[in-house]
Amino acid sequence: MIMCMACTMSSASTSRLYPPSDDEAGGLRLVQVMQMATREEILKSGTQLEHLHASGVKDSDLKDGSVVSARIYCCHPSTDAGTAIWLYVPPHLQVLVGDLVVVRMGRKATKKDPGAVNLAIEVREHKDTPNSQCSWNPPDDTKWRRLLYCTWMPAEGWTLKNSFLHETWFKAATGPKAQ
């Protein structure tokens, strides 16, 4: 499978359909779509399909490209794949490989809460958009870990979130966490 959605996961692992850390639940991230799963891959994805169903996604909502893999950092294969997240793309949104997409980060399921998967909420820029406002920073393409930055981020309330392992542009949730 392209995205390895059907890979067996240990009980200790976390689905890539959820944010990498709990503090991101409900917040926004900007990602670049790398791969798209086919409907057949999604329907055969086992635990991943269960997460989608628990989040309220019906089989009838699933089509080619309903689940995508997206990178947060670039530009080395291990960086792209190692930090990639998966997200659900609702039927009304048309997303293509290379597009920059705003994602509402989900929240992990618990015994009392079915959780919510990462959700594409808008395509911010299509691949190869003329006069793009977004780029990978630093611009040095020999760096293995670069960060997606768009000139509109600070004005729209996005902040540079720093942690022990990484930094990223993030917009914290302002209302209920990951609906």
VOKOL-636566 format. One record per residue (C-alpha): residue number from 0; z, x, y. Coordinates in nm, 4 decimals. Layout:
N
+------+----------+----------+----------+
! resi !        w !        u !        v !
+------+----------+----------+----------+
!  NUM !        Z !        X !        Y !
...
+------+----------+----------+----------+
This chain:
179
+------+----------+----------+----------+
! resi !        w !        u !        v !
+------+----------+----------+----------+
!    0 !   0.0000 !   0.0000 !   0.0000 !
!    1 !  -0.0813 !   0.1240 !   0.3455 !
!    2 !   0.2628 !   0.0471 !   0.4859 !
!    3 !   0.4543 !   0.0819 !   0.1597 !
!    4 !   0.6166 !  -0.2553 !   0.2284 !
!    5 !   0.6728 !  -0.3085 !  -0.1402 !
!    6 !   0.8521 !   0.0241 !  -0.1838 !
!    7 !   1.1823 !  -0.0183 !  -0.3598 !
!    8 !   1.4718 !   0.0165 !  -0.1212 !
!    9 !   1.8272 !   0.1038 !  -0.2189 !
!   10 !   2.1005 !  -0.1321 !  -0.1085 !
!   11 !   2.2150 !   0.1331 !   0.1421 !
!   12 !   1.8800 !   0.1494 !   0.3188 !
!   13 !   1.7778 !  -0.0671 !   0.6096 !
!   14 !   1.4499 !  -0.2505 !   0.6362 !
!   15 !   1.2129 !  -0.1170 !   0.9007 !
!   16 !   1.1776 !  -0.4823 !   1.0078 !
!   17 !   1.5174 !  -0.4411 !   1.1755 !
!   18 !   1.6079 !  -0.2048 !   1.4619 !
!   19 !   1.7180 !   0.1485 !   1.3732 !
!   20 !   2.0583 !   0.0832 !   1.5349 !
!   21 !   2.2654 !  -0.2312 !   1.5917 !
!   22 !   2.2966 !  -0.1702 !   1.9668 !
!   23 !   1.9228 !  -0.2385 !   2.0058 !
!   24 !   1.9435 !  -0.5982 !   1.8796 !
!   25 !   1.7672 !  -0.8305 !   2.1223 !
!   26 !   1.6447 !  -0.5506 !   2.3466 !
!   27 !   1.2851 !  -0.4587 !   2.4178 !
!   28 !   1.0909 !  -0.1528 !   2.3073 !
!   29 !   0.7327 !  -0.0517 !   2.3679 !
!   30 !   0.5413 !   0.0665 !   2.0619 !
!   31 !   0.1882 !   0.1588 !   1.9621 !
!   32 !   0.0440 !  -0.0201 !   1.6593 !
!   33 !  -0.0545 !   0.2257 !   1.3842 !
!   34 !  -0.1280 !   0.0120 !   1.0783 !
!   35 !  -0.1654 !  -0.3514 !   0.9854 !
!   36 !  -0.0645 !  -0.5058 !   0.6528 !
!   37 !  -0.2921 !  -0.7508 !   0.4782 !
!   38 !  -0.1678 !  -1.0983 !   0.3894 !
!   39 !  -0.1716 !  -0.9962 !   0.0230 !
!   40 !   0.0457 !  -0.6898 !   0.0947 !
!   41 !   0.2913 !  -0.9006 !   0.2930 !
!   42 !   0.3187 !  -1.1672 !   0.0224 !
!   43 !   0.3850 !  -0.8964 !  -0.2406 !
!   44 !   0.6416 !  -0.7100 !  -0.0305 !
!   45 !   0.9527 !  -0.8443 !  -0.2067 !
!   46 !   1.2599 !  -0.7761 !   0.0053 !
!   47 !   1.0516 !  -0.7484 !   0.3226 !
!   48 !   0.9074 !  -1.0957 !   0.2610 !
!   49 !   1.2609 !  -1.2258 !   0.2067 !
!   50 !   1.3599 !  -1.0859 !   0.5490 !
!   51 !   1.0610 !  -1.2586 !   0.7092 !
!   52 !   1.1489 !  -1.5890 !   0.5408 !
!   53 !   1.5150 !  -1.5593 !   0.6447 !
!   54 !   1.3938 !  -1.5136 !   1.0040 !
!   55 !   1.2069 !  -1.8438 !   0.9825 !
!   56 !   0.8580 !  -1.7110 !   0.9110 !
!   57 !   0.6673 !  -1.9331 !   0.6677 !
!   58 !   0.4021 !  -1.8156 !   0.4223 !
!   59 !   0.1520 !  -2.0291 !   0.6135 !
!   60 !   0.2206 !  -1.8137 !   0.9255 !
!   61 !   0.1272 !  -1.4957 !   0.7417 !
!   62 !  -0.2243 !  -1.3576 !   0.7732 !
!   63 !  -0.3837 !  -1.0132 !   0.7827 !
!   64 !  -0.2044 !  -0.8250 !   1.0614 !
!   65 !   0.1068 !  -1.0471 !   1.0732 !
!   66 !   0.3168 !  -0.7411 !   0.9952 !
!   67 !   0.2333 !  -0.4081 !   1.1541 !
!   68 !   0.3718 !  -0.0581 !   1.1563 !
!   69 !   0.4184 !   0.0856 !   1.5041 !
!   70 !   0.5189 !   0.4215 !   1.6389 !
!   71 !   0.7830 !   0.4797 !   1.8993 !
!   72 !   0.7262 !   0.8549 !   1.9166 !
!   73 !   0.4165 !   1.0625 !   1.8541 !
!   74 !   0.2305 !   1.3018 !   1.7769 !
!   75 !   0.2848 !   1.4542 !   1.4373 !
!   76 !   0.2468 !   1.2659 !   1.1074 !
!   77 !   0.6139 !   1.3127 !   1.0185 !
!   78 !   0.7239 !   1.1940 !   1.3633 !
!   79 !   0.4857 !   0.8963 !   1.3640 !
!   80 !   0.5836 !   0.7743 !   1.0183 !
!   81 !   0.9456 !   0.8861 !   1.0201 !
!   82 !   1.0400 !   0.6891 !   1.3308 !
!   83 !   0.7984 !   0.3962 !   1.2913 !
!   84 !   0.9235 !   0.0403 !   1.2890 !
!   85 !   0.7679 !  -0.2711 !   1.1406 !
!   86 !   0.7346 !  -0.5931 !   1.3305 !
!   87 !   0.6197 !  -0.9469 !   1.2827 !
!   88 !   0.3242 !  -1.0565 !   1.4944 !
!   89 !   0.3257 !  -1.4350 !   1.5495 !
!   90 !  -0.0033 !  -1.6239 !   1.4941 !
!   91 !  -0.0725 !  -1.6782 !   1.8665 !
!   92 !  -0.0745 !  -1.3026 !   1.9428 !
!   93 !  -0.3829 !  -1.0905 !   1.8735 !
!   94 !  -0.2860 !  -0.7287 !   1.8043 !
!   95 !  -0.5127 !  -0.4393 !   1.7049 !
!   96 !  -0.4462 !  -0.0826 !   1.5922 !
!   97 !  -0.3859 !   0.1316 !   1.9015 !
!   98 !  -0.2519 !  -0.1524 !   2.1178 !
!   99 !   0.0742 !  -0.1074 !   2.3098 !
!  100 !   0.3056 !  -0.3934 !   2.2229 !
!  101 !   0.6417 !  -0.5062 !   2.3622 !
!  102 !   0.8805 !  -0.5781 !   2.0758 !
!  103 !   1.2005 !  -0.7827 !   2.0830 !
!  104 !   1.4196 !  -0.5887 !   1.8441 !
!  105 !   1.5701 !  -0.7954 !   1.5663 !
!  106 !   1.9156 !  -0.7918 !   1.4147 !
!  107 !   2.0194 !  -0.7132 !   1.0599 !
!  108 !   2.1048 !  -0.9985 !   0.8270 !
!  109 !   2.4660 !  -1.0479 !   0.7239 !
!  110 !   2.6308 !  -1.2848 !   0.4776 !
!  111 !   2.6800 !  -1.5372 !   0.7598 !
!  112 !   2.3624 !  -1.4743 !   0.9593 !
!  113 !   2.0033 !  -1.4588 !   0.8292 !
!  114 !   1.9210 !  -1.2062 !   1.1012 !
!  115 !   1.5947 !  -1.1768 !   1.2895 !
!  116 !   1.3092 !  -0.9354 !   1.2289 !
!  117 !   1.1514 !  -0.7236 !   1.5020 !
!  118 !   0.9086 !  -0.9506 !   1.6870 !
!  119 !   0.5969 !  -0.8718 !   1.8905 !
!  120 !   0.6218 !  -1.0676 !   2.2152 !
!  121 !   0.3229 !  -0.9389 !   2.4130 !
!  122 !   0.0373 !  -0.6932 !   2.4092 !
!  123 !   0.0950 !  -0.4864 !   2.7192 !
!  124 !  -0.2178 !  -0.2731 !   2.6941 !
!  125 !  -0.5098 !  -0.2692 !   2.4556 !
!  126 !  -0.6274 !   0.0572 !   2.3046 !
!  127 !  -0.8526 !   0.2553 !   2.5406 !
!  128 !  -0.7735 !   0.0366 !   2.8427 !
!  129 !  -0.9410 !   0.1868 !   3.1501 !
!  130 !  -0.6893 !   0.3050 !   3.4114 !
!  131 !  -0.4055 !   0.2928 !   3.1615 !
!  132 !  -0.0564 !   0.2937 !   3.3105 !
!  133 !   0.0910 !   0.4359 !   2.9899 !
!  134 !   0.0893 !   0.7798 !   2.8296 !
!  135 !   0.2783 !   0.9998 !   2.5883 !
!  136 !   0.5325 !   1.2187 !   2.7645 !
!  137 !   0.5405 !   1.5145 !   2.7843 !
!  138 !   0.1629 !   1.5332 !   2.8172 !
!  139 !   0.1564 !   1.8520 !   2.6067 !
!  140 !  -0.0159 !   1.7396 !   2.2858 !
!  141 !   0.1252 !   2.0354 !   2.0900 !
!  142 !   0.4724 !   1.8762 !   2.0989 !
!  143 !   0.5720 !   1.6949 !   1.7808 !
!  144 !   0.7953 !   1.4381 !   1.9469 !
!  145 !   0.6669 !   1.2688 !   2.2575 !
!  146 !   0.7839 !   0.9499 !   2.4198 !
!  147 !   0.5757 !   0.6546 !   2.5338 !
!  148 !   0.6117 !   0.5970 !   2.9087 !
!  149 !   0.4460 !   0.3464 !   3.1439 !
!  150 !   0.4616 !   0.3579 !   3.5231 !
!  151 !   0.5840 !  -0.0053 !   3.5406 !
!  152 !   0.8923 !   0.0529 !   3.3217 !
!  153 !   1.1539 !   0.1463 !   3.5847 !
!  154 !   1.0502 !  -0.1377 !   3.8191 !
!  155 !   1.0835 !  -0.3877 !   3.5318 !
!  156 !   1.4345 !  -0.2747 !   3.4355 !
!  157 !   1.3542 !  -0.0394 !   3.1496 !
!  158 !   1.5899 !   0.2577 !   3.1265 !
!  159 !   1.5781 !   0.5898 !   2.9487 !
!  160 !   1.8247 !   0.5534 !   2.6635 !
!  161 !   1.9689 !   0.8818 !   2.5397 !
!  162 !   2.1449 !   0.9322 !   2.2097 !
!  163 !   2.2438 !   1.2272 !   1.9978 !
!  164 !   1.9115 !   1.2372 !   1.8124 !
!  165 !   1.6566 !   1.0946 !   2.0528 !
!  166 !   1.5724 !   0.9357 !   2.3828 !
!  167 !   1.3547 !   0.6329 !   2.4398 !
!  168 !   1.2647 !   0.3791 !   2.7038 !
!  169 !   1.4493 !   0.0557 !   2.6338 !
!  170 !   1.5215 !  -0.2728 !   2.8087 !
!  171 !   1.8560 !  -0.4189 !   2.7069 !
!  172 !   1.8869 !  -0.7843 !   2.6103 !
!  173 !   1.9806 !  -1.0057 !   2.9018 !
!  174 !   2.0340 !  -1.3297 !   2.7089 !
!  175 !   2.1174 !  -1.4198 !   2.3524 !
!  176 !   2.0529 !  -1.1328 !   2.1109 !
!  177 !   1.7200 !  -1.1489 !   1.9208 !
!  178 !   1.6672 !  -1.5199 !   1.8933 !
+------+----------+----------+----------+
